[in-house]
Amino acid sequence: MPENVTLHSDDNNSCTSGRGCPHGEIVLEVKNLTKTFAVEGGKVLTACDNVSLQAYWGKTLGIIGESGCGKSTLVRTILQIHPATGGGVVFEGQDILELKGEALRQNRRKLQMVFQDPSAAFNPKMRVKDILCEPLLNYGLLKKSAIDAKAAELLQMVELPVEFKDRYPHSMSGGQRQRLGIARALALEPRVIVCDEATSALDVSVQEKICELLVRLQKEKGITYLFICHDIGLVDLISHQVAVMYLGNVVELLEQGRLSTEGAHPYTKALMKSIFKVDFKPGEKIEPLEGDIPSPLDLPQGCPFQSRCELCQEICRNVKPKLRQLQPGHLVACHLVK
């Protein structure tokens, strides 16, 4: 986790994109979004359970949680890679889950994605300039004669040499390929970019450079990020808001401040204690999160975290807690947190 870099600041609204700077504007609102999958034996797996979130203009919404908590399913449902089971996603005043045909296709220009594995995200037989300009050609926004110039512009935007436009992805390093993925996502000038584990496959030093690039682009263009990552420390640094997910549920939502100092849910605190730090003090220990994770096909009644929570009481076993305001901008789904 990069520690010596300022990844976000309050001057993030100093946009230079020319789009205008609507302070506090909600760009994307997820309303009670539910996604279930039918499995063998007639059972149902609930990957996302009535999730409600708001993403703001020029801000980063971090989504954190263990593998299988529903982070990637959530954003893939928002982008309609998976069809939603229930709920809605409001973007630019309309529920985009109801869009069909050409309206859906046009809306995809405004919400783009940077994938975890840049090696698998590109056609290995395509040159860099063709990868970058393919989205623009698909929407009729670029003439073939302008491919070289546009590719050079996009490469410079993500701090890659212009001569890379005639290369193939396999001849680039992992960090360079991830910059290429960011450039392709930027090609259509979207309002929202989903970063799905975009730094997970990179060395720590490369992670820092990629995060600095994302922050610079956000300040210049007013982009909203949905930033998904297993590294809670990195999410805590780069995000303006953080949602903590557990077994398909948002158990904590912090709209300002840092999880490391203000996280209140027992699950959030357990995650913070399990982080390996480079500045451990004498006698300080990593405290791994113990206990068995219940099967998502057979969730217990009550709180989904009850089997791993040291504070669990009778009410936790019988009544599922709902998100409630702990302080302004800070919601927690826990009966015991006051």
C-alpha positions as a Markdown table, in Angstrom:
| # | Residue | x | y | z |
|---|---|---|---|---|
| 1 | Met | 0.0 | 0.0 | 0.0 |
| 2 | Pro | 1.5 | 3.4 | -1.0 |
| 3 | Glu | 1.7 | 5.6 | 2.1 |
| 4 | Asn | 3.6 | 8.6 | 1.0 |
| 5 | Val | 1.2 | 9.9 | -1.6 |
| 6 | Thr | -1.8 | 12.2 | -1.2 |
| 7 | Leu | -4.5 | 10.2 | -3.0 |
| 8 | His | -7.4 | 12.5 | -2.5 |
| 9 | Ser | -8.0 | 16.0 | -1.1 |
| 10 | Asp | -10.7 | 18.5 | -0.7 |
| 11 | Asp | -9.6 | 20.5 | -3.8 |
| 12 | Asn | -10.8 | 17.6 | -5.9 |
| 13 | Asn | -13.5 | 19.8 | -7.3 |
| 14 | Ser | -11.0 | 22.1 | -9.1 |
| 15 | Cys | -11.9 | 20.6 | -12.4 |
| 16 | Thr | -10.3 | 21.7 | -15.6 |
| 17 | Ser | -12.3 | 19.7 | -18.0 |
| 18 | Gly | -14.7 | 22.5 | -19.1 |
| 19 | Arg | -17.7 | 20.4 | -18.1 |
| 20 | Gly | -18.6 | 22.6 | -15.1 |
| 21 | Cys | -18.1 | 21.7 | -11.5 |
| 22 | Pro | -21.4 | 20.7 | -9.8 |
| 23 | His | -20.2 | 20.4 | -6.2 |
| 24 | Gly | -22.1 | 17.7 | -4.3 |
| 25 | Glu | -24.0 | 16.4 | -7.4 |
| 26 | Ile | -25.1 | 12.8 | -7.2 |
| 27 | Val | -23.9 | 11.2 | -10.4 |
| 28 | Leu | -25.0 | 7.6 | -9.7 |
| 29 | Glu | -27.6 | 6.4 | -7.2 |
| 30 | Val | -28.1 | 2.7 | -6.5 |
| 31 | Lys | -31.5 | 2.0 | -5.0 |
| 32 | Asn | -32.2 | -1.3 | -3.2 |
| 33 | Leu | -30.2 | -3.3 | -5.8 |
| 34 | Thr | -30.6 | -7.0 | -5.5 |
| 35 | Lys | -28.9 | -9.7 | -7.6 |
| 36 | Thr | -29.6 | -13.4 | -7.1 |
| 37 | Phe | -28.4 | -16.5 | -9.0 |
| 38 | Ala | -30.3 | -19.8 | -9.2 |
| 39 | Val | -28.1 | -22.8 | -8.4 |
| 40 | Glu | -28.6 | -26.5 | -8.4 |
| 41 | Gly | -31.2 | -28.0 | -6.1 |
| 42 | Gly | -33.6 | -25.1 | -6.4 |
| 43 | Lys | -31.6 | -22.9 | -4.1 |
| 44 | Val | -30.9 | -19.2 | -4.6 |
| 45 | Leu | -27.6 | -17.4 | -4.0 |
| 46 | Thr | -28.1 | -13.8 | -3.1 |
| 47 | Ala | -24.9 | -12.0 | -4.2 |
| 48 | Cys | -26.3 | -8.4 | -3.5 |
| 49 | Asp | -29.0 | -7.8 | -1.0 |
| 50 | Asn | -30.9 | -4.5 | -1.2 |
| 51 | Val | -27.8 | -2.4 | -1.7 |
| 52 | Ser | -28.2 | 1.4 | -1.7 |
| 53 | Leu | -25.3 | 3.7 | -2.5 |
| 54 | Gln | -24.7 | 7.2 | -3.9 |
| 55 | Ala | -21.7 | 8.2 | -5.9 |
| 56 | Tyr | -20.8 | 11.9 | -6.3 |
| 57 | Trp | -19.4 | 14.0 | -9.1 |
| 58 | Gly | -15.6 | 14.0 | -9.1 |
| 59 | Lys | -15.4 | 11.7 | -6.1 |
| 60 | Thr | -14.2 | 8.1 | -5.4 |
| 61 | Leu | -16.6 | 5.6 | -3.9 |
| 62 | Gly | -14.5 | 2.7 | -2.5 |
| 63 | Ile | -16.0 | -0.7 | -2.0 |
| 64 | Ile | -14.2 | -3.1 | 0.3 |
| 65 | Gly | -14.8 | -6.6 | 1.6 |
| 66 | Glu | -13.5 | -10.2 | 1.4 |
| 67 | Ser | -13.6 | -12.4 | -1.7 |
| 68 | Gly | -17.2 | -13.4 | -2.3 |
| 69 | Cys | -18.8 | -10.5 | -0.5 |
| 70 | Gly | -20.5 | -9.2 | -3.8 |
| 71 | Lys | -18.3 | -6.3 | -4.7 |
| 72 | Ser | -17.7 | -7.3 | -8.3 |
| 73 | Thr | -21.2 | -8.6 | -8.8 |
| 74 | Leu | -22.5 | -5.2 | -7.6 |
| 75 | Val | -20.7 | -3.2 | -10.2 |
| 76 | Arg | -21.3 | -5.7 | -13.0 |
| 77 | Thr | -25.0 | -5.4 | -12.2 |
| 78 | Ile | -24.8 | -1.7 | -12.2 |
| 79 | Leu | -23.1 | -1.8 | -15.7 |
| 80 | Gln | -25.7 | -4.4 | -16.8 |
| 81 | Ile | -23.2 | -7.1 | -17.4 |
| 82 | His | -25.4 | -9.1 | -15.1 |
| 83 | Pro | -29.2 | -8.4 | -15.2 |
| 84 | Ala | -30.5 | -7.1 | -11.9 |
| 85 | Thr | -33.0 | -9.2 | -9.9 |
| 86 | Gly | -34.5 | -6.1 | -8.2 |
| 87 | Gly | -34.0 | -2.4 | -7.4 |
| 88 | Gly | -32.8 | 0.3 | -9.7 |
| 89 | Val | -29.8 | 2.4 | -10.7 |
| 90 | Val | -30.4 | 6.1 | -11.4 |
| 91 | Phe | -28.0 | 7.8 | -13.7 |
| 92 | Glu | -28.6 | 11.3 | -15.2 |
| 93 | Gly | -32.2 | 11.2 | -14.0 |
| 94 | Gln | -33.3 | 7.8 | -15.3 |
| 95 | Asp | -33.2 | 4.2 | -14.2 |
| 96 | Ile | -30.6 | 2.8 | -16.6 |
| 97 | Leu | -31.6 | -0.8 | -15.7 |
| 98 | Glu | -34.8 | -0.1 | -17.8 |
| 99 | Leu | -32.9 | 0.9 | -20.9 |
| 100 | Lys | -33.0 | -1.4 | -23.9 |
| 101 | Gly | -31.6 | -1.5 | -27.4 |
| 102 | Glu | -29.9 | 1.7 | -28.8 |
| 103 | Ala | -30.6 | 3.7 | -25.6 |
| 104 | Leu | -28.7 | 1.1 | -23.6 |
| 105 | Arg | -25.8 | 1.1 | -26.1 |
| 106 | Gln | -25.5 | 4.9 | -26.0 |
| 107 | Asn | -25.6 | 4.9 | -22.2 |
| 108 | Arg | -22.6 | 2.5 | -22.0 |
| 109 | Arg | -20.4 | 5.3 | -23.4 |
| 110 | Lys | -20.8 | 7.2 | -20.1 |
| 111 | Leu | -20.0 | 4.3 | -17.7 |
| 112 | Gln | -16.7 | 2.5 | -18.4 |
| 113 | Met | -14.6 | -0.2 | -16.7 |
| 114 | Val | -11.0 | -0.9 | -16.0 |
| 115 | Phe | -10.5 | -4.6 | -15.4 |
| 116 | Gln | -8.3 | -6.5 | -12.9 |
| 117 | Asp | -6.2 | -8.4 | -15.4 |
| 118 | Pro | -5.0 | -6.2 | -18.3 |
| 119 | Ser | -3.6 | -9.2 | -20.1 |
| 120 | Ala | -7.0 | -10.7 | -20.5 |
| 121 | Ala | -8.8 | -7.4 | -21.2 |
| 122 | Phe | -7.3 | -6.9 | -24.7 |
| 123 | Asn | -7.3 | -8.9 | -28.0 |
| 124 | Pro | -3.6 | -10.0 | -28.3 |
| 125 | Lys | -3.8 | -9.7 | -32.1 |
| 126 | Met | -4.7 | -6.0 | -32.0 |
| 127 | Arg | -2.2 | -3.2 | -31.8 |
| 128 | Val | -2.3 | -0.6 | -29.1 |
| 129 | Lys | -3.7 | 2.1 | -31.4 |
| 130 | Asp | -6.5 | -0.2 | -32.5 |
| 131 | Ile | -7.4 | -1.2 | -28.9 |
| 132 | Leu | -7.6 | 2.5 | -27.9 |
| 133 | Cys | -9.6 | 3.7 | -30.9 |
| 134 | Glu | -12.0 | 0.7 | -31.3 |
| 135 | Pro | -14.6 | 2.2 | -28.9 |
| 136 | Leu | -14.6 | 5.5 | -30.8 |
| 137 | Leu | -14.9 | 3.8 | -34.2 |
| 138 | Asn | -17.8 | 1.7 | -32.8 |
| 139 | Tyr | -19.7 | 4.9 | -32.0 |
| 140 | Gly | -18.8 | 6.7 | -35.2 |
| 141 | Leu | -16.8 | 9.3 | -33.2 |
| 142 | Leu | -13.5 | 8.9 | -35.1 |
| 143 | Lys | -12.4 | 8.6 | -38.7 |
| 144 | Lys | -9.9 | 5.9 | -39.5 |
| 145 | Ser | -7.5 | 8.5 | -40.8 |
| 146 | Ala | -7.3 | 10.0 | -37.3 |
| 147 | Ile | -6.5 | 6.8 | -35.5 |
| 148 | Asp | -2.8 | 7.5 | -35.1 |
| 149 | Ala | -3.3 | 11.0 | -33.8 |
| 150 | Lys | -6.0 | 10.0 | -31.3 |
| 151 | Ala | -4.0 | 7.1 | -30.0 |
| 152 | Ala | -1.0 | 9.3 | -29.4 |
| 153 | Glu | -3.3 | 11.8 | -27.5 |
| 154 | Leu | -4.7 | 9.0 | -25.3 |
| 155 | Leu | -1.2 | 7.5 | -24.6 |
| 156 | Gln | 0.1 | 10.9 | -23.5 |
| 157 | Met | -2.9 | 11.3 | -21.2 |
| 158 | Val | -1.8 | 8.2 | -19.3 |
| 159 | Glu | 1.9 | 9.0 | -19.5 |
| 160 | Leu | 2.9 | 6.3 | -22.0 |
| 161 | Pro | 5.3 | 7.0 | -25.0 |
| 162 | Val | 3.6 | 7.8 | -28.2 |
| 163 | Glu | 5.5 | 5.1 | -30.1 |
| 164 | Phe | 3.7 | 2.5 | -28.1 |
| 165 | Lys | 0.7 | 2.9 | -30.4 |
| 166 | Asp | 2.3 | 0.4 | -32.9 |
| 167 | Arg | 3.1 | -2.2 | -30.2 |
| 168 | Tyr | 1.1 | -5.2 | -29.1 |
| 169 | Pro | 0.0 | -5.6 | -25.4 |
| 170 | His | 2.2 | -8.6 | -24.7 |
| 171 | Ser | 5.3 | -6.4 | -25.3 |
| 172 | Met | 4.3 | -4.1 | -22.4 |
| 173 | Ser | 4.7 | -4.5 | -18.7 |
| 174 | Gly | 1.8 | -5.1 | -16.3 |
| 175 | Gly | 1.8 | -1.4 | -15.2 |
| 176 | Gln | 1.9 | -0.2 | -18.8 |
| 177 | Arg | -1.0 | -2.5 | -19.8 |
| 178 | Gln | -3.0 | -1.2 | -16.9 |
| 179 | Arg | -2.4 | 2.4 | -18.1 |
| 180 | Leu | -3.5 | 1.2 | -21.5 |
| 181 | Gly | -6.8 | -0.1 | -19.9 |
| 182 | Ile | -7.3 | 3.3 | -18.3 |
| 183 | Ala | -6.7 | 5.1 | -21.6 |
| 184 | Arg | -9.2 | 2.9 | -23.3 |
| 185 | Ala | -11.8 | 3.6 | -20.6 |
| 186 | Leu | -11.1 | 7.3 | -21.1 |
| 187 | Ala | -11.5 | 7.3 | -24.8 |
| 188 | Leu | -15.3 | 7.8 | -24.7 |
| 189 | Glu | -15.0 | 10.5 | -22.0 |
| 190 | Pro | -17.2 | 8.7 | -19.5 |
| 191 | Arg | -18.7 | 10.3 | -16.3 |
| 192 | Val | -18.1 | 7.1 | -14.3 |
| 193 | Ile | -15.3 | 4.6 | -14.4 |
| 194 | Val | -15.4 | 1.4 | -12.5 |
| 195 | Cys | -12.0 | 0.1 | -11.3 |
| 196 | Asp | -12.5 | -3.5 | -10.5 |
| 197 | Glu | -9.4 | -4.6 | -8.6 |
| 198 | Ala | -7.4 | -2.5 | -11.1 |
| 199 | Thr | -4.3 | -2.4 | -8.9 |
| 200 | Ser | -4.4 | -6.0 | -7.4 |
| 201 | Ala | -2.1 | -7.6 | -10.0 |
| 202 | Leu | 0.6 | -4.9 | -9.8 |
| 203 | Asp | 3.7 | -4.4 | -7.6 |
| 204 | Val | 3.3 | -1.9 | -4.8 |
| 205 | Ser | 5.5 | 0.7 | -6.5 |
| 206 | Val | 3.5 | 0.4 | -9.7 |
| 207 | Gln | 0.2 | 0.6 | -7.7 |
| 208 | Glu | 1.4 | 4.0 | -6.4 |
| 209 | Lys | 2.0 | 5.4 | -9.9 |
| 210 | Ile | -1.4 | 4.1 | -11.1 |
| 211 | Cys | -3.2 | 5.6 | -8.1 |
| 212 | Glu | -1.5 | 8.9 | -8.7 |
| 213 | Leu | -2.5 | 8.8 | -12.3 |
| 214 | Leu | -6.2 | 8.1 | -11.4 |
| 215 | Val | -6.2 | 11.0 | -9.0 |
| 216 | Arg | -4.7 | 13.4 | -11.5 |
| 217 | Leu | -7.2 | 12.4 | -14.2 |
| 218 | Gln | -10.1 | 12.7 | -11.7 |
| 219 | Lys | -9.1 | 16.3 | -10.9 |
| 220 | Glu | -8.6 | 17.2 | -14.6 |
| 221 | Lys | -11.8 | 15.6 | -15.9 |
| 222 | Gly | -14.2 | 15.4 | -12.9 |
| 223 | Ile | -14.5 | 11.7 | -13.2 |
| 224 | Thr | -16.4 | 9.6 | -10.6 |
| 225 | Tyr | -14.7 | 6.3 | -9.7 |
| 226 | Leu | -16.2 | 3.2 | -8.2 |
| 227 | Phe | -13.0 | 1.7 | -6.7 |
| 228 | Ile | -13.1 | -2.0 | -5.8 |
| 229 | Cys | -10.1 | -3.5 | -4.0 |
| 230 | His | -9.2 | -6.1 | -1.4 |
| 231 | Asp | -6.6 | -3.7 | 0.1 |
| 232 | Ile | -8.6 | -1.9 | 2.8 |
| 233 | Gly | -5.6 | 0.4 | 3.4 |
| 234 | Leu | -5.4 | 1.5 | -0.2 |
| 235 | Val | -9.2 | 2.0 | -0.4 |
| 236 | Asp | -9.1 | 4.1 | 2.8 |
| 237 | Leu | -6.4 | 6.3 | 1.2 |
| 238 | Ile | -7.9 | 6.8 | -2.2 |
| 239 | Ser | -11.6 | 7.1 | -1.5 |
| 240 | His | -13.8 | 10.0 | -0.5 |
| 241 | Gln | -16.5 | 7.5 | 0.6 |
| 242 | Val | -16.2 | 3.9 | 1.6 |
| 243 | Ala | -18.8 | 1.1 | 1.6 |
| 244 | Val | -17.9 | -2.1 | 3.5 |
| 245 | Met | -19.6 | -5.2 | 2.2 |
| 246 | Tyr | -20.1 | -8.6 | 3.8 |
| 247 | Leu | -22.0 | -11.5 | 2.2 |
| 248 | Gly | -23.9 | -9.2 | -0.2 |
| 249 | Asn | -24.8 | -6.6 | 2.4 |
| 250 | Val | -23.4 | -3.1 | 3.0 |
| 251 | Val | -22.6 | -3.2 | 6.7 |
| 252 | Glu | -20.9 | 0.2 | 6.9 |
| 253 | Leu | -20.9 | 3.4 | 4.8 |
| 254 | Leu | -18.6 | 6.2 | 5.6 |
| 255 | Glu | -19.1 | 9.3 | 3.5 |
| 256 | Gln | -16.2 | 11.3 | 5.0 |
| 257 | Gly | -13.2 | 10.5 | 7.2 |
| 258 | Arg | -11.1 | 7.4 | 7.3 |
| 259 | Leu | -12.1 | 3.8 | 8.1 |
| 260 | Ser | -8.8 | 3.4 | 10.0 |
| 261 | Thr | -9.9 | 5.9 | 12.6 |
| 262 | Glu | -13.7 | 6.0 | 12.4 |
| 263 | Gly | -14.7 | 2.5 | 11.3 |
| 264 | Ala | -17.3 | 1.3 | 13.8 |
| 265 | His | -18.7 | -2.0 | 12.6 |
| 266 | Pro | -17.1 | -5.1 | 14.2 |
| 267 | Tyr | -16.3 | -6.5 | 10.7 |
| 268 | Thr | -14.6 | -3.2 | 9.7 |
| 269 | Lys | -12.5 | -3.2 | 12.9 |
| 270 | Ala | -11.5 | -6.8 | 12.3 |
| 271 | Leu | -10.4 | -6.0 | 8.8 |
| 272 | Met | -8.3 | -3.1 | 10.0 |
| 273 | Lys | -6.6 | -5.3 | 12.7 |
| 274 | Ser | -5.7 | -7.9 | 10.0 |
| 275 | Ile | -3.6 | -5.4 | 7.9 |
| 276 | Phe | 0.1 | -6.0 | 7.8 |
| 277 | Lys | 1.9 | -2.7 | 8.5 |
| 278 | Val | 5.5 | -1.9 | 7.7 |
| 279 | Asp | 5.8 | 0.2 | 11.0 |
| 280 | Phe | 4.7 | -2.4 | 13.5 |
| 281 | Lys | 5.5 | -1.4 | 17.1 |
| 282 | Pro | 7.2 | -3.9 | 19.5 |
| 283 | Gly | 4.7 | -6.4 | 20.7 |
| 284 | Glu | 2.0 | -5.4 | 18.1 |
| 285 | Lys | 0.5 | -8.3 | 16.3 |
| 286 | Ile | -1.7 | -9.0 | 13.3 |
| 287 | Glu | -5.1 | -10.2 | 14.4 |
| 288 | Pro | -6.5 | -12.5 | 11.7 |
| 289 | Leu | -10.3 | -12.6 | 11.4 |
| 290 | Glu | -11.4 | -15.9 | 12.9 |
| 291 | Gly | -14.6 | -17.9 | 12.5 |
| 292 | Asp | -16.4 | -19.7 | 9.7 |
| 293 | Ile | -18.1 | -17.8 | 6.9 |
| 294 | Pro | -21.6 | -19.1 | 6.5 |
| 295 | Ser | -22.6 | -20.5 | 3.1 |
| 296 | Pro | -24.2 | -17.8 | 1.0 |
| 297 | Leu | -26.8 | -20.5 | 0.0 |
| 298 | Asp | -27.8 | -20.9 | 3.6 |
| 299 | Leu | -27.4 | -17.6 | 5.4 |
| 300 | Pro | -28.5 | -17.5 | 9.1 |
| 301 | Gln | -31.4 | -15.6 | 10.4 |
| 302 | Gly | -30.3 | -12.2 | 11.8 |
| 303 | Cys | -26.9 | -10.6 | 11.3 |
| 304 | Pro | -24.8 | -12.2 | 8.5 |
| 305 | Phe | -21.6 | -11.5 | 10.5 |
| 306 | Gln | -22.9 | -13.2 | 13.7 |
| 307 | Ser | -20.7 | -16.4 | 13.4 |
| 308 | Arg | -17.5 | -14.4 | 13.4 |
| 309 | Cys | -18.4 | -11.5 | 15.8 |
| 310 | Glu | -17.1 | -11.5 | 19.3 |
| 311 | Leu | -19.9 | -9.2 | 20.4 |
| 312 | Cys | -22.7 | -11.3 | 19.1 |
| 313 | Gln | -25.9 | -11.3 | 21.3 |
| 314 | Glu | -29.3 | -12.9 | 21.1 |
| 315 | Ile | -30.8 | -10.0 | 19.0 |
| 316 | Cys | -28.0 | -10.4 | 16.5 |
| 317 | Arg | -29.1 | -14.1 | 15.9 |
| 318 | Asn | -32.7 | -13.2 | 15.4 |
| 319 | Val | -33.0 | -9.8 | 13.8 |
| 320 | Lys | -31.0 | -8.6 | 10.8 |
| 321 | Pro | -29.7 | -5.1 | 11.4 |
| 322 | Lys | -30.4 | -2.3 | 9.0 |
| 323 | Leu | -28.1 | 0.6 | 8.1 |
| 324 | Arg | -28.8 | 3.4 | 10.5 |
| 325 | Gln | -27.1 | 6.7 | 11.0 |
| 326 | Leu | -24.4 | 6.7 | 13.7 |
| 327 | Gln | -23.3 | 10.2 | 12.9 |
| 328 | Pro | -24.0 | 12.5 | 9.9 |
| 329 | Gly | -22.6 | 10.7 | 6.8 |
| 330 | His | -21.8 | 7.5 | 8.8 |
| 331 | Leu | -24.1 | 4.5 | 8.5 |
| 332 | Val | -23.7 | 1.2 | 10.3 |
| 333 | Ala | -25.7 | -2.0 | 10.2 |
| 334 | Cys | -25.1 | -3.3 | 13.8 |
| 335 | His | -27.4 | -3.5 | 16.8 |
| 336 | Leu | -24.6 | -3.0 | 19.3 |
| 337 | Val | -22.7 | 0.0 | 17.9 |
| 338 | Lys | -23.8 | 3.2 | 19.6 |
